[in-house]
Structures are given as structure tokens and as C-alpha cells.
Amino acid sequence: MKKISLFIVIALFAALAFAAKPSSEYPMLKITPVRQKIWDGVPSMKGKSSRLDYYKPIDKSSDAAVIVCPGGSYHHLGMYHEGKDVALWLCSKGISAFVLKYRVSGNGWSHPAMLQDIQRAIQIVRQNAAQYGINPNKIGAIGFSAGGHLVLMAAEFSGQDELKKLGIDAGVSLAPNFIVPVYPVVSMQDDIAHVRSRKSLLRNDLSQERKDMLSLELHADKIKCPVFLIANKDDRTVDYRNSERMDLAMSRAGVQHVFVLGEKGDHGFGMGNNDFVHTTKWNDNLLLPWLRENGFAR
């Protein structure tokens, strides 16, 4: 496991926060996504509105793809700074991106609806890898806040085939090849749980059995892919100890991962137009080298 401090990175770029804020290049990309309802043609899921927005890079230099899971406490979705902006950044690096609009409690859904949606997304992307021009063994997922919990679930519960329960023969592995949880919700335990996410996910069933089942630090040994984990100590929304516990659990389980823990930066920075992104360039300076090191970017 590698642990990286953001202190040096932040110090190097701190002056920029007070200078003229540079405009991000990747939101300037003009890419119109192709939208697909992921449950079309599945009789048991008729009327479910979950979808994938496919962003195809203008200059496709990588054969990897990333499924993007915005956050929003499992109640709503931050589809722009944690969805569209992320997809455009990936496209700017030549990587195909698929933003997942998964079901949330704001529309009456709870677990396992979200897990069903990401497993279906992985199935669709992997089955159609040739059409998208991607390598079916280079399909990852990046998630923010509750979306970070979702990509961790995708890695830990890939052997728990939710599609089969819906009458679908997946025909491919449902496991992501890498995951990037960003300031993630991890634990459902009382001392550090993000209460709104837990309520959205579990509704009124807060039995210890259910909390343990979806406390992902307790199942880290099931992760079989590389992980890039990032959080900040001053996070006022999701207690950063969620990430610390996940880091410790992955270290104990021997999971290949990097943990980036910053002192300042709070929560919800995503890849939007904000000081943390501009001053640290965490995506360019930290995430991109990791993707390259693992063969998912060029």
C-alpha cells in the first residue's frame, strides 16, 4: 500500500487559489453523450429509468473505460461536477466514460437497487466492449461519496450476482478491473456512519446484521482489483475515518491500493470548477499517474 500526503501538492499550488482561477480545459470539450436506458428489454425491470451516458473520447488513446458514479447520499445525484465533468476529464485523457444514473432513495429506492444498477452497467459495457473499442479487462469505476460506496460494493460483491435474481444471465464477469472511491461513504457503523446515506440505503432496517453487511471495511478481502482511494481530514460531510478504516482493512487483506489523505479540501470537490481541483489538480497529478502505472491510461 502507498500512502501519499497532499500537503506538498497543496503547498505548491496554494498561490493559485488567490490568483486568477484558470479555466479547466476538459469541460470545454464538446462531446454529446449517447444515452441508454440500462433495463430496456428486461421484463422484470420494465419502467426503471436507470441509464448510462456514454462519452466517447475525441482522441481515443486508451483502451480502458470507466463507469462514473456520482454522489448524493444515495438520495439524489450530483450529475455535473461528479458526473459530466468527470467524464469529460476522462475523455480528455483518451479514456471512454460512462456516467451511471443509478436509482436513489429520492425516487423510492433502497438496497439492492443501486448494486443491481452498477452490475448491469458493468455487464453492458463489458458485453459491448468490441463495439466501444475497449478492452473488456480494463473496465473500472470511479465513485464520489455515496458513489464511492457503490464502486466499493461493485468490487466486493461481484460474486453476489444480483442480475441472476432478476432473470438475467450476465454472461460476463461483473467485477470491475479497478476502482477509484473519492471521499467515500464506507461504514454503516454508528460511530462514523454518514447517517443520510445509511438511511437512504437501508431505510428502516438498521439491524446490526444489515449494518455489518454494508459496512465495506468488513469485506475488504473480497476486493480483487487495484484501488485508488482519496479523502481529506477536514471533510465536514463524510467522516474521513471512513477512508482510514477502508485503508487499514485493505492493507490487512493485502489489496493493491493507494491511499491519498489530504489535510484540507473538505468534501464534494469532484472534478468541478473549485479551488481544491484547481490548486491540487488531484486528477492530473495523482490519479492520472496511477492510471498510467496500472495500464489504464497512456
Solvent accessible surface area in square Angstrom, and as a share of the most:
residue,aa,sasa,rsa
1,M,110,0.49
2,K,108,0.46
3,K,122,0.52
4,I,59,0.30
5,S,66,0.42
6,L,0,0.00
7,F,132,0.55
8,I,115,0.58
9,V,22,0.13
10,I,39,0.20
11,A,60,0.46
12,L,131,0.65
13,F,49,0.21
14,A,41,0.32
15,A,78,0.60
16,L,66,0.33
17,A,35,0.27
18,F,186,0.78
19,A,55,0.43
20,A,95,0.74
21,K,101,0.43
22,P,55,0.35
23,S,94,0.61
24,S,23,0.15
25,E,147,0.66
26,Y,17,0.07
27,P,52,0.33
28,M,129,0.58
29,L,50,0.25
30,K,172,0.73
31,I,24,0.12
32,T,122,0.71
33,P,33,0.21
34,V,99,0.57
35,R,151,0.55
36,Q,75,0.33
37,K,114,0.48
38,I,1,0.01
39,W,4,0.02
40,D,99,0.51
41,G,80,0.77
42,V,14,0.08
43,P,120,0.75
44,S,67,0.43
45,M,8,0.03
46,K,173,0.73
47,G,75,0.72
48,K,50,0.21
49,S,76,0.49
50,S,2,0.01
51,R,43,0.16
52,L,3,0.02
53,D,5,0.02
54,Y,27,0.10
55,Y,10,0.04
56,K,121,0.51
57,P,5,0.03
58,I,127,0.64
59,D,108,0.56
60,K,67,0.29
61,S,44,0.28
62,S,4,0.02
63,D,38,0.20
64,A,0,0.00
65,A,0,0.00
66,V,3,0.02
67,I,0,0.00
68,V,0,0.00
69,C,0,0.00
70,P,0,0.00
71,G,1,0.01
72,G,12,0.12
73,S,14,0.09
74,Y,0,0.00
75,H,67,0.30
76,H,87,0.39
77,L,31,0.16
78,G,18,0.17
79,M,37,0.16
80,Y,160,0.61
81,H,66,0.30
82,E,9,0.04
83,G,0,0.00
84,K,80,0.34
85,D,25,0.13
86,V,0,0.00
87,A,0,0.00
88,L,3,0.01
89,W,1,0.00
90,L,3,0.01
91,C,5,0.03
92,S,50,0.32
93,K,52,0.22
94,G,2,0.02
95,I,1,0.00
96,S,0,0.00
97,A,0,0.00
98,F,0,0.00
99,V,3,0.02
100,L,0,0.00
101,K,75,0.32
102,Y,4,0.02
103,R,13,0.05
104,V,8,0.05
105,S,26,0.17
106,G,45,0.43
107,N,113,0.58
108,G,43,0.42
109,W,80,0.28
110,S,26,0.17
111,H,20,0.09
112,P,48,0.30
113,A,5,0.04
114,M,0,0.00
115,L,0,0.00
116,Q,21,0.09
117,D,0,0.00
118,I,0,0.00
119,Q,0,0.00
120,R,30,0.11
121,A,0,0.00
122,I,1,0.00
123,Q,5,0.02
124,I,10,0.05
125,V,0,0.00
126,R,22,0.08
127,Q,96,0.42
128,N,49,0.25
129,A,5,0.04
130,A,100,0.77
131,Q,139,0.62
132,Y,24,0.09
133,G,43,0.41
134,I,11,0.06
135,N,43,0.22
136,P,55,0.35
137,N,106,0.54
138,K,48,0.20
139,I,0,0.00
140,G,0,0.00
141,A,0,0.00
142,I,2,0.01
143,G,0,0.00
144,F,0,0.00
145,S,8,0.05
146,A,0,0.00
147,G,0,0.00
148,G,0,0.00
149,H,0,0.00
150,L,0,0.00
151,V,0,0.00
152,L,0,0.00
153,M,0,0.00
154,A,0,0.00
155,A,6,0.04
156,E,6,0.02
157,F,12,0.05
158,S,30,0.20
159,G,79,0.76
160,Q,65,0.29
161,D,45,0.23
162,E,4,0.02
163,L,0,0.00
164,K,152,0.64
165,K,141,0.60
166,L,33,0.17
167,G,73,0.70
168,I,21,0.11
169,D,128,0.66
170,A,6,0.05
171,G,66,0.64
172,V,46,0.27
173,S,65,0.42
174,L,11,0.05
175,A,33,0.26
176,P,6,0.04
177,N,40,0.20
178,F,1,0.00
179,I,0,0.00
180,V,3,0.02
181,P,0,0.00
182,V,0,0.00
183,Y,1,0.01
184,P,1,0.01
185,V,0,0.00
186,V,0,0.00
187,S,0,0.00
188,M,0,0.00
189,Q,34,0.15
190,D,103,0.53
191,D,87,0.45
192,I,5,0.03
193,A,15,0.12
194,H,26,0.12
195,V,98,0.56
196,R,114,0.42
197,S,0,0.00
198,R,27,0.10
199,K,131,0.55
200,S,7,0.05
201,L,0,0.00
202,L,2,0.01
203,R,111,0.40
204,N,144,0.74
205,D,64,0.33
206,L,81,0.40
207,S,52,0.33
208,Q,94,0.42
209,E,142,0.63
210,R,57,0.21
211,K,16,0.07
212,D,49,0.26
213,M,68,0.30
214,L,0,0.00
215,S,0,0.00
216,L,0,0.00
217,E,21,0.09
218,L,94,0.47
219,H,36,0.16
220,A,4,0.03
221,D,88,0.46
222,K,98,0.41
223,I,6,0.03
224,K,174,0.74
225,C,13,0.07
226,P,22,0.14
227,V,0,0.00
228,F,1,0.00
229,L,0,0.00
230,I,0,0.00
231,A,2,0.02
232,N,0,0.00
233,K,83,0.35
234,D,56,0.29
235,D,17,0.09
236,R,210,0.77
237,T,67,0.39
238,V,4,0.02
239,D,42,0.22
240,Y,60,0.23
241,R,99,0.36
242,N,1,0.00
243,S,2,0.01
244,E,62,0.28
245,R,74,0.27
246,M,0,0.00
247,D,9,0.05
248,L,87,0.43
249,A,17,0.13
250,M,0,0.00
251,S,49,0.31
252,R,194,0.71
253,A,44,0.34
254,G,66,0.64
255,V,13,0.07
256,Q,109,0.48
257,H,6,0.02
258,V,11,0.06
259,F,1,0.00
260,V,0,0.00
261,L,22,0.11
262,G,0,0.00
263,E,83,0.37
264,K,141,0.60
265,G,21,0.20
266,D,29,0.15
267,H,38,0.17
268,G,24,0.24
269,F,7,0.03
270,G,0,0.00
271,M,0,0.00
272,G,5,0.04
273,N,113,0.58
274,N,41,0.21
275,D,67,0.35
276,F,19,0.08
277,V,7,0.04
278,H,11,0.05
279,T,11,0.07
280,T,0,0.00
281,K,62,0.26
282,W,0,0.00
283,N,2,0.01
284,D,49,0.25
285,N,59,0.30
286,L,21,0.10
287,L,2,0.01
288,L,10,0.05
289,P,60,0.37
290,W,13,0.05
291,L,3,0.01
292,R,121,0.44
293,E,120,0.54
294,N,37,0.19
295,G,36,0.35
296,F,16,0.07
297,A,8,0.06
298,R,172,0.63
